Amino acid sequence: MTDEIDFEDFLGRRTLIVGDVGTGKTRLLSHFLDYLIEERGYEREVTLIEMAPAYKGIGAPVESYTKNVWKVRYLKPAKIFPPRMLGRDSEEVLRYAEQNRVELEPLLLKFERDPTKILLINDLTIFLHAGDPEKIIKIIDLCETFAATAYEGERLRPDKGSGITQREERALSVIKEHVDKVICLVKPLK
């Protein structure tokens, strides 16, 4: 799959990588980070904001795929929760989503105050469960190259009546209007 993708086409553009759980979104973003560091030498021009929860096969941070995260500005919260997986009812799902928003907003603000030319975000849909998509759009507008992963699928659809799945879908459609390219992964990368 990555043999079919020319990462040169990502430069100067806004790219969103979407797919269901396990389709290789984070792996593809990791390959792009490797390209930026190993082939382009852009260490000082990259910020990676990590939003993915590491939880039993449904999410993984970029650092689990590449050590190049340590060569760029890597912004990662102390803790991220997978709301739909951990919440026992709608109230808990919403509480976890709100905790994530509180953890992630300072990272967005840090980028806003000191942007780099290239911004990568892993699993931006975690923020969209409770956060304002306009805050994502605001930081997208500050960089020259943007690439992010976002969950879009069926496996995590049940949200225990919390409404975060619909909120996530609406917010993601707003983000899609502000990107140049959407890559939809339907099966795992090899």
Summary of the structure (lengths in Angstrom):
residues: 190
radius of gyration: 15.4
end to end distance: 6.5
largest distance: 46.7
contacts: 639
relative contact order: 0.23
helix: 45%
strand: 16%
